[in-house]
């Protein structure tokens, strides 16, 4: 009940990043299921913008097309750098 008296804080950037991570996870798993090299396919999509690199299976193509490619790259770079700095 004490939480009802507190103001909740919502961070839109964190929510967007979490959505991008969930989409990338689905795309990666879908590519694996279909027998593709997920890294190569995702890189191909990010470089070209051609959605044909991503299968329609599991709504992967529709999901990834709703996110700007530069936003995907930003999340990937941030995740990589954060992980490298923490090791």
N, CA, C and O atoms as a GROMACS GRO file, in nm:
protein
  348
    1UNK      N    1   0.081  -0.120   0.000
    1UNK     CA    2   0.000   0.000   0.000
    1UNK      C    3   0.086   0.126   0.000
    1UNK      O    4   0.042   0.230  -0.048
    2UNK      N    5   0.208   0.116   0.053
    2UNK     CA    6   0.294   0.233   0.059
    2UNK      C    7   0.330   0.283  -0.082
    2UNK      O    8   0.353   0.402  -0.101
    3UNK      N    9   0.336   0.192  -0.180
    3UNK     CA   10   0.368   0.231  -0.317
    3UNK      C   11   0.262   0.321  -0.380
    3UNK      O   12   0.292   0.395  -0.473
    4UNK      N   13   0.141   0.316  -0.331
    4UNK     CA   14   0.034   0.400  -0.385
    4UNK      C   15   0.057   0.547  -0.356
    4UNK      O   16   0.002   0.633  -0.425
    5UNK      N   17   0.136   0.577  -0.255
    5UNK     CA   18   0.162   0.715  -0.219
    5UNK      C   19   0.287   0.772  -0.286
    5UNK      O   20   0.316   0.891  -0.272
    6UNK      N   21   0.360   0.688  -0.358
    6UNK     CA   22   0.483   0.731  -0.423
    6UNK      C   23   0.458   0.757  -0.571
    6UNK      O   24   0.374   0.692  -0.634
    7UNK      N   25   0.530   0.851  -0.624
    7UNK     CA   26   0.522   0.880  -0.767
    7UNK      C   27   0.611   0.780  -0.842
    7UNK      O   28   0.728   0.764  -0.810
    8UNK      N   29   0.554   0.716  -0.940
    8UNK     CA   30   0.629   0.620  -1.022
    8UNK      C   31   0.707   0.696  -1.127
    8UNK      O   32   0.663   0.799  -1.177
    9UNK      N   33   0.822   0.645  -1.162
    9UNK     CA   34   0.908   0.706  -1.263
    9UNK      C   35   0.915   0.613  -1.383
    9UNK      O   36   0.943   0.494  -1.368
   10UNK      N   37   0.889   0.666  -1.501
   10UNK     CA   38   0.892   0.588  -1.624
   10UNK      C   39   1.000   0.646  -1.714
   10UNK      O   40   1.004   0.766  -1.738
   11UNK      N   41   1.087   0.560  -1.762
   11UNK     CA   42   1.194   0.602  -1.851
   11UNK      C   43   1.166   0.545  -1.990
   11UNK      O   44   1.180   0.425  -2.011
   12UNK      N   45   1.127   0.631  -2.082
   12UNK     CA   46   1.090   0.586  -2.217
   12UNK      C   47   1.207   0.524  -2.290
   12UNK      O   48   1.189   0.428  -2.365
   13UNK      N   49   1.328   0.576  -2.268
   13UNK     CA   50   1.446   0.521  -2.336
   13UNK      C   51   1.472   0.377  -2.292
   13UNK      O   52   1.504   0.292  -2.375
   14UNK      N   53   1.459   0.351  -2.164
   14UNK     CA   54   1.478   0.215  -2.113
   14UNK      C   55   1.373   0.121  -2.171
   14UNK      O   56   1.404   0.008  -2.207
   15UNK      N   57   1.249   0.168  -2.179
   15UNK     CA   58   1.142   0.085  -2.235
   15UNK      C   59   1.167   0.056  -2.382
   15UNK      O   60   1.146  -0.057  -2.428
   16UNK      N   61   1.211   0.156  -2.457
   16UNK     CA   62   1.241   0.136  -2.599
   16UNK      C   63   1.357   0.040  -2.617
   16UNK      O   64   1.352  -0.048  -2.703
   17UNK      N   65   1.462   0.056  -2.536
   17UNK     CA   66   1.577  -0.034  -2.545
   17UNK      C   67   1.537  -0.178  -2.514
   17UNK      O   68   1.584  -0.271  -2.578
   18UNK      N   69   1.452  -0.195  -2.416
   18UNK     CA   70   1.405  -0.329  -2.380
   18UNK      C   71   1.325  -0.390  -2.495
   18UNK      O   72   1.338  -0.509  -2.525
   19UNK      N   73   1.242  -0.310  -2.560
   19UNK     CA   74   1.166  -0.357  -2.675
   19UNK      C   75   1.260  -0.399  -2.788
   19UNK      O   76   1.240  -0.504  -2.849
   20UNK      N   77   1.361  -0.319  -2.815
   20UNK     CA   78   1.457  -0.353  -2.920
   20UNK      C   79   1.529  -0.483  -2.887
   20UNK      O   80   1.547  -0.567  -2.975
   21UNK      N   81   1.569  -0.500  -2.763
   21UNK     CA   82   1.636  -0.624  -2.722
   21UNK      C   83   1.544  -0.744  -2.739
   21UNK      O   84   1.588  -0.851  -2.782
   22UNK      N   85   1.417  -0.729  -2.705
   22UNK     CA   86   1.321  -0.839  -2.722
   22UNK      C   87   1.302  -0.874  -2.869
   22UNK      O   88   1.295  -0.992  -2.905
   23UNK      N   89   1.293  -0.773  -2.954
   23UNK     CA   90   1.279  -0.797  -3.098
   23UNK      C   91   1.403  -0.866  -3.152
   23UNK      O   92   1.392  -0.964  -3.227
   24UNK      N   93   1.521  -0.817  -3.116
   24UNK     CA   94   1.645  -0.880  -3.162
   24UNK      C   95   1.655  -1.025  -3.116
   24UNK      O   96   1.702  -1.111  -3.190
   25UNK      N   97   1.612  -1.050  -2.996
   25UNK     CA   98   1.614  -1.187  -2.944
   25UNK      C   99   1.522  -1.277  -3.027
   25UNK      O  100   1.561  -1.388  -3.063
   26UNK      N  101   1.402  -1.230  -3.059
   26UNK     CA  102   1.310  -1.307  -3.141
   26UNK      C  103   1.366  -1.328  -3.281
   26UNK      O  104   1.360  -1.439  -3.335
   27UNK      N  105   1.422  -1.223  -3.339
   27UNK     CA  106   1.480  -1.234  -3.474
   27UNK      C  107   1.594  -1.336  -3.473
   27UNK      O  108   1.602  -1.421  -3.561
   28UNK      N  109   1.682  -1.326  -3.375
   28UNK     CA  110   1.796  -1.417  -3.364
   28UNK      C  111   1.749  -1.563  -3.355
   28UNK      O  112   1.796  -1.650  -3.428
   29UNK      N  113   1.655  -1.588  -3.263
   29UNK     CA  114   1.604  -1.724  -3.245
   29UNK      C  115   1.535  -1.775  -3.372
   29UNK      O  116   1.550  -1.892  -3.408
   30UNK      N  117   1.461  -1.688  -3.437
   30UNK     CA  118   1.391  -1.727  -3.559
   30UNK      C  119   1.491  -1.762  -3.668
   30UNK      O  120   1.473  -1.862  -3.738
   31UNK      N  121   1.595  -1.682  -3.683
   31UNK     CA  122   1.697  -1.711  -3.784
   31UNK      C  123   1.766  -1.845  -3.755
   31UNK      O  124   1.791  -1.923  -3.847
   32UNK      N  125   1.795  -1.871  -3.628
   32UNK     CA  126   1.854  -2.000  -3.591
   32UNK      C  127   1.760  -2.115  -3.627
   32UNK      O  128   1.803  -2.215  -3.684
   33UNK      N  129   1.632  -2.100  -3.592
   33UNK     CA  130   1.532  -2.205  -3.621
   33UNK      C  131   1.527  -2.235  -3.770
   33UNK      O  132   1.507  -2.350  -3.810
   34UNK      N  133   1.543  -2.133  -3.851
   34UNK     CA  134   1.534  -2.148  -3.996
   34UNK      C  135   1.665  -2.191  -4.060
   34UNK      O  136   1.672  -2.212  -4.181
   35UNK      N  137   1.770  -2.206  -3.978
   35UNK     CA  138   1.898  -2.257  -4.029
   35UNK      C  139   1.992  -2.151  -4.086
   35UNK      O  140   2.088  -2.184  -4.155
   36UNK      N  141   1.965  -2.026  -4.057
   36UNK     CA  142   2.050  -1.917  -4.104
   36UNK      C  143   2.155  -1.882  -3.998
   36UNK      O  144   2.139  -1.916  -3.881
   37UNK      N  145   2.261  -1.814  -4.042
   37UNK     CA  146   2.357  -1.757  -3.948
   37UNK      C  147   2.298  -1.623  -3.902
   37UNK      O  148   2.295  -1.527  -3.978
   38UNK      N  149   2.250  -1.616  -3.777
   38UNK     CA  150   2.180  -1.497  -3.731
   38UNK      C  151   2.262  -1.368  -3.741
   38UNK      O  152   2.210  -1.264  -3.780
   39UNK      N  153   2.389  -1.375  -3.705
   39UNK     CA  154   2.473  -1.255  -3.708
   39UNK      C  155   2.485  -1.203  -3.851
   39UNK      O  156   2.467  -1.084  -3.875
   40UNK      N  157   2.514  -1.292  -3.945
   40UNK     CA  158   2.528  -1.249  -4.085
   40UNK      C  159   2.398  -1.188  -4.138
   40UNK      O  160   2.402  -1.087  -4.207
   41UNK      N  161   2.286  -1.249  -4.106
   41UNK     CA  162   2.158  -1.200  -4.157
   41UNK      C  163   2.122  -1.065  -4.098
   41UNK      O  164   2.075  -0.976  -4.169
   42UNK      N  165   2.145  -1.048  -3.967
   42UNK     CA  166   2.114  -0.921  -3.902
   42UNK      C  167   2.205  -0.812  -3.955
   42UNK      O  168   2.160  -0.700  -3.981
   43UNK      N  169   2.333  -0.841  -3.970
   43UNK     CA  170   2.426  -0.743  -4.027
   43UNK      C  171   2.383  -0.706  -4.168
   43UNK      O  172   2.384  -0.588  -4.205
   44UNK      N  173   2.346  -0.804  -4.248
   44UNK     CA  174   2.298  -0.776  -4.383
   44UNK      C  175   2.178  -0.683  -4.382
   44UNK      O  176   2.171  -0.589  -4.462
   45UNK      N  177   2.086  -0.707  -4.292
   45UNK     CA  178   1.969  -0.620  -4.281
   45UNK      C  179   2.009  -0.479  -4.238
   45UNK      O  180   1.963  -0.381  -4.295
   46UNK      N  181   2.095  -0.469  -4.136
   46UNK     CA  182   2.135  -0.338  -4.085
   46UNK      C  183   2.211  -0.257  -4.190
   46UNK      O  184   2.195  -0.135  -4.198
   47UNK      N  185   2.292  -0.323  -4.270
   47UNK     CA  186   2.368  -0.252  -4.373
   47UNK      C  187   2.281  -0.208  -4.490
   47UNK      O  188   2.295  -0.097  -4.540
   48UNK      N  189   2.193  -0.296  -4.532
   48UNK     CA  190   2.118  -0.270  -4.655
   48UNK      C  191   1.979  -0.212  -4.632
   48UNK      O  192   1.927  -0.138  -4.716
   49UNK      N  193   1.919  -0.245  -4.520
   49UNK     CA  194   1.780  -0.206  -4.495
   49UNK      C  195   1.681  -0.297  -4.566
   49UNK      O  196   1.561  -0.273  -4.561
   50UNK      N  197   1.730  -0.400  -4.631
   50UNK     CA  198   1.645  -0.493  -4.706
   50UNK      C  199   1.585  -0.595  -4.609
   50UNK      O  200   1.658  -0.677  -4.552
   51UNK      N  201   1.454  -0.591  -4.589
   51UNK     CA  202   1.392  -0.683  -4.494
   51UNK      C  203   1.395  -0.830  -4.537
   51UNK      O  204   1.362  -0.919  -4.458
   52UNK      N  205   1.435  -0.857  -4.661
   52UNK     CA  206   1.442  -0.995  -4.708
   52UNK      C  207   1.547  -1.077  -4.632
   52UNK      O  208   1.546  -1.200  -4.639
   53UNK      N  209   1.636  -1.010  -4.559
   53UNK     CA  210   1.734  -1.081  -4.477
   53UNK      C  211   1.670  -1.146  -4.354
   53UNK      O  212   1.728  -1.234  -4.292
   54UNK      N  213   1.549  -1.102  -4.320
   54UNK     CA  214   1.480  -1.149  -4.200
   54UNK      C  215   1.354  -1.224  -4.240
   54UNK      O  216   1.272  -1.172  -4.316
   55UNK      N  217   1.336  -1.347  -4.192
   55UNK     CA  218   1.217  -1.424  -4.230
   55UNK      C  219   1.089  -1.369  -4.168
   55UNK      O  220   1.091  -1.299  -4.067
   56UNK      N  221   0.979  -1.402  -4.231
   56UNK     CA  222   0.847  -1.363  -4.179
   56UNK      C  223   0.805  -1.449  -4.060
   56UNK      O  224   0.721  -1.408  -3.980
   57UNK      N  225   0.863  -1.566  -4.049
   57UNK     CA  226   0.831  -1.661  -3.942
   57UNK      C  227   0.839  -1.591  -3.806
   57UNK      O  228   0.928  -1.510  -3.782
   58UNK      N  229   0.746  -1.622  -3.717
   58UNK     CA  230   0.738  -1.565  -3.581
   58UNK      C  231   0.728  -1.412  -3.581
   58UNK      O  232   0.765  -1.347  -3.483
   59UNK      N  233   0.676  -1.355  -3.690
   59UNK     CA  234   0.660  -1.210  -3.702
   59UNK      C  235   0.792  -1.133  -3.694
   59UNK      O  236   0.793  -1.013  -3.668
   60UNK      N  237   0.904  -1.203  -3.716
   60UNK     CA  238   1.036  -1.140  -3.702
   60UNK      C  239   1.054  -1.022  -3.797
   60UNK      O  240   1.103  -0.917  -3.756
   61UNK      N  241   1.015  -1.038  -3.922
   61UNK     CA  242   1.032  -0.930  -4.020
   61UNK      C  243   0.947  -0.808  -3.983
   61UNK      O  244   0.995  -0.695  -3.987
   62UNK      N  245   0.823  -0.831  -3.948
   62UNK     CA  246   0.736  -0.720  -3.910
   62UNK      C  247   0.788  -0.647  -3.787
   62UNK      O  248   0.784  -0.524  -3.781
   63UNK      N  249   0.837  -0.723  -3.690
   63UNK     CA  250   0.887  -0.661  -3.568
   63UNK      C  251   1.009  -0.573  -3.595
   63UNK      O  252   1.015  -0.459  -3.549
   64UNK      N  253   1.105  -0.626  -3.669
   64UNK     CA  254   1.229  -0.551  -3.690
   64UNK      C  255   1.208  -0.430  -3.779
   64UNK      O  256   1.280  -0.331  -3.767
   65UNK      N  257   1.111  -0.436  -3.868
   65UNK     CA  258   1.084  -0.324  -3.957
   65UNK      C  259   1.022  -0.205  -3.884
   65UNK      O  260   1.023  -0.093  -3.935
   66UNK      N  261   0.968  -0.227  -3.766
   66UNK     CA  262   0.907  -0.119  -3.689
   66UNK      C  263   1.009  -0.044  -3.603
   66UNK      O  264   0.973   0.047  -3.528
   67UNK      N  265   1.136  -0.082  -3.614
   67UNK     CA  266   1.241  -0.017  -3.538
   67UNK      C  267   1.342   0.042  -3.636
   67UNK      O  268   1.382  -0.024  -3.732
   68UNK      N  269   1.382   0.165  -3.613
   68UNK     CA  270   1.483   0.228  -3.698
   68UNK      C  271   1.615   0.153  -3.685
   68UNK      O  272   1.655   0.113  -3.575
   69UNK      N  273   1.682   0.133  -3.798
   69UNK     CA  274   1.808   0.059  -3.796
   69UNK      C  275   1.913   0.126  -3.707
   69UNK      O  276   1.989   0.057  -3.639
   70UNK      N  277   1.918   0.258  -3.708
   70UNK     CA  278   2.017   0.326  -3.625
   70UNK      C  279   1.990   0.305  -3.476
   70UNK      O  280   2.084   0.302  -3.396
   71UNK      N  281   1.864   0.289  -3.438
   71UNK     CA  282   1.830   0.259  -3.299
   71UNK      C  283   1.878   0.119  -3.260
   71UNK      O  284   1.925   0.098  -3.149
   72UNK      N  285   1.864   0.025  -3.353
   72UNK     CA  286   1.912  -0.111  -3.328
   72UNK      C  287   2.063  -0.109  -3.310
   72UNK      O  288   2.115  -0.170  -3.216
   73UNK      N  289   2.134  -0.040  -3.399
   73UNK     CA  290   2.279  -0.034  -3.389
   73UNK      C  291   2.323   0.033  -3.259
   73UNK      O  292   2.421  -0.009  -3.197
   74UNK      N  293   2.251   0.136  -3.217
   74UNK     CA  294   2.284   0.205  -3.092
   74UNK      C  295   2.273   0.110  -2.973
   74UNK      O  296   2.362   0.109  -2.887
   75UNK      N  297   2.168   0.033  -2.967
   75UNK     CA  298   2.150  -0.063  -2.857
   75UNK      C  299   2.259  -0.169  -2.861
   75UNK      O  300   2.313  -0.207  -2.757
   76UNK      N  301   2.292  -0.218  -2.980
   76UNK     CA  302   2.397  -0.319  -2.993
   76UNK      C  303   2.533  -0.265  -2.948
   76UNK      O  304   2.605  -0.333  -2.875
   77UNK      N  305   2.566  -0.145  -2.990
   77UNK     CA  306   2.696  -0.086  -2.952
   77UNK      C  307   2.700  -0.060  -2.801
   77UNK      O  308   2.799  -0.091  -2.736
   78UNK      N  309   2.593  -0.004  -2.746
   78UNK     CA  310   2.589   0.021  -2.602
   78UNK      C  311   2.605  -0.109  -2.523
   78UNK      O  312   2.680  -0.114  -2.425
   79UNK      N  313   2.536  -0.214  -2.566
   79UNK     CA  314   2.545  -0.343  -2.496
   79UNK      C  315   2.686  -0.399  -2.503
   79UNK      O  316   2.739  -0.449  -2.404
   80UNK      N  317   2.747  -0.390  -2.619
   80UNK     CA  318   2.883  -0.441  -2.637
   80UNK      C  319   2.981  -0.365  -2.550
   80UNK      O  320   3.061  -0.425  -2.477
   81UNK      N  321   2.976  -0.232  -2.556
   81UNK     CA  322   3.071  -0.151  -2.480
   81UNK      C  323   3.051  -0.169  -2.330
   81UNK      O  324   3.148  -0.181  -2.256
   82UNK      N  325   2.928  -0.172  -2.285
   82UNK     CA  326   2.900  -0.194  -2.144
   82UNK      C  327   2.957  -0.326  -2.097
   82UNK      O  328   3.018  -0.334  -1.990
   83UNK      N  329   2.938  -0.430  -2.176
   83UNK     CA  330   2.988  -0.562  -2.140
   83UNK      C  331   3.142  -0.563  -2.137
   83UNK      O  332   3.202  -0.620  -2.046
   84UNK      N  333   3.205  -0.500  -2.235
   84UNK     CA  334   3.351  -0.496  -2.243
   84UNK      C  335   3.412  -0.417  -2.127
   84UNK      O  336   3.515  -0.456  -2.074
   85UNK      N  337   3.348  -0.308  -2.088
   85UNK     CA  338   3.401  -0.226  -1.978
   85UNK      C  339   3.385  -0.295  -1.843
   85UNK      O  340   3.459  -0.267  -1.750
   86UNK      N  341   3.287  -0.385  -1.834
   86UNK     CA  342   3.263  -0.454  -1.707
   86UNK      C  343   3.346  -0.581  -1.692
   86UNK      O  344   3.343  -0.644  -1.587
   87UNK      N  345   3.419  -0.617  -1.794
   87UNK     CA  346   3.502  -0.740  -1.784
   87UNK      C  347   3.641  -0.708  -1.737
   87UNK      O  348   3.724  -0.798  -1.723
   0.00000   0.00000   0.00000
